[in-house]
Amino acid sequence: MEKEKITDELLDKYVDLDWTMEFGEDLDFEGKPYHYLRLKEFEEFCYCGKTKEICLQNYKKQLRLLIRVMLEFDDHIPEPGEFEED
């Protein structure tokens, strides 16, 4: 069976799913606050920004790259809500 071609439409389909977001705030190495957004379905995914709004505006660019790599390596892409509680 042939591998599905990775198109912008396919990536958009995955990126736009209803992922489980977790927001937090922490301090950087200089003691300045920053915000982060985690998608619980992807253990390795965390996007950081100066504000929660910046995280929401920009995380999809990083998620798109992650999903592209996962598709290229035939890794399992979870369904929204498919994660273990901490």
Backbone torsions as a table, in degrees:
resi	resn	phi	psi	omega
1	MET	NA	135.3	-178.2
2	GLU	-76.0	144.7	177.1
3	LYS	-68.7	139.1	178.2
4	GLU	-66.6	133.3	179.3
5	LYS	-66.8	135.4	-179.7
6	ILE	-85.9	106.6	-179.5
7	THR	-112.9	166.5	175.2
8	ASP	-60.4	-37.5	-179.6
9	GLU	-64.9	-41.7	178.5
10	LEU	-64.6	-45.3	178.8
11	LEU	-62.5	-42.4	177.7
12	ASP	-59.3	-40.1	-180.0
13	LYS	-57.7	-45.6	-180.0
14	TYR	-71.3	-46.7	-175.8
15	VAL	-61.1	-35.5	-175.3
16	ASP	-85.8	5.0	177.3
17	LEU	-69.1	165.7	-175.6
18	ASP	-86.4	74.4	-178.9
19	TRP	-71.5	156.2	-179.5
20	THR	-87.8	110.3	-176.6
21	MET	-95.1	142.5	174.9
22	GLU	-130.6	125.9	-179.0
23	PHE	-106.9	150.4	176.9
24	GLY	-155.5	172.8	178.9
25	GLU	-136.4	143.2	-179.8
26	ASP	-150.1	-178.3	178.1
27	LEU	-111.6	141.8	176.9
28	ASP	-81.7	-173.6	-177.1
29	PHE	-64.7	-21.1	178.4
30	GLU	-96.4	5.2	179.0
31	GLY	83.5	10.7	179.2
32	LYS	-90.8	140.4	-178.6
33	PRO	-72.3	146.7	171.5
34	TYR	-142.7	162.8	179.7
35	HIS	-111.9	153.8	175.4
36	TYR	-138.1	156.1	178.0
37	LEU	-128.0	124.2	175.4
38	ARG	-110.6	145.4	169.7
39	LEU	-106.3	115.2	-170.5
40	LYS	-64.1	-23.4	179.6
41	GLU	-71.9	-20.1	-178.7
42	PHE	-119.6	103.0	-177.9
43	GLU	-56.2	-34.1	-173.9
44	GLU	-86.5	-0.4	-173.5
45	PHE	-98.2	125.5	173.4
46	CYS	-152.5	129.0	179.0
47	TYR	-117.5	131.2	-177.2
48	CYS	-114.3	147.7	176.9
49	GLY	-159.0	171.1	-179.1
50	LYS	-67.8	-29.7	179.7
51	THR	-136.5	163.6	175.8
52	LYS	-61.2	-38.8	-179.1
53	GLU	-63.1	-40.8	178.2
54	ILE	-63.6	-41.3	177.5
55	CYS	-58.7	-46.8	-179.6
56	LEU	-64.4	-34.7	-178.9
57	GLN	-72.3	-28.9	-167.4
58	ASN	-119.4	-9.4	-173.5
59	TYR	-64.5	-26.3	-175.7
60	LYS	-65.2	-27.6	177.2
61	LYS	-63.1	-45.0	-180.0
62	GLN	-70.0	-41.1	179.2
63	LEU	-61.9	-39.4	178.8
64	ARG	-59.2	-43.3	178.2
65	LEU	-64.7	-43.0	178.8
66	LEU	-60.4	-47.0	-178.3
67	ILE	-66.4	-38.4	177.1
68	ARG	-58.3	-46.4	179.8
69	VAL	-64.6	-42.2	179.6
70	MET	-61.4	-41.9	178.3
71	LEU	-66.1	-40.8	179.7
72	GLU	-62.5	-32.6	-178.8
73	PHE	-99.1	10.3	-179.2
74	ASP	55.7	33.0	175.9
75	ASP	-74.9	153.3	177.1
76	HIS	-68.9	126.2	173.9
77	ILE	-101.5	119.4	-176.0
78	PRO	-68.1	160.5	172.1
79	GLU	-86.4	153.7	174.2
80	PRO	-55.1	132.2	-178.5
81	GLY	89.9	-3.2	-179.5
82	GLU	-91.3	86.1	178.9
83	PHE	-158.0	160.7	176.7
84	GLU	-97.5	138.5	177.4
85	GLU	-67.0	144.9	179.2
86	ASP	-66.2	NA	NA
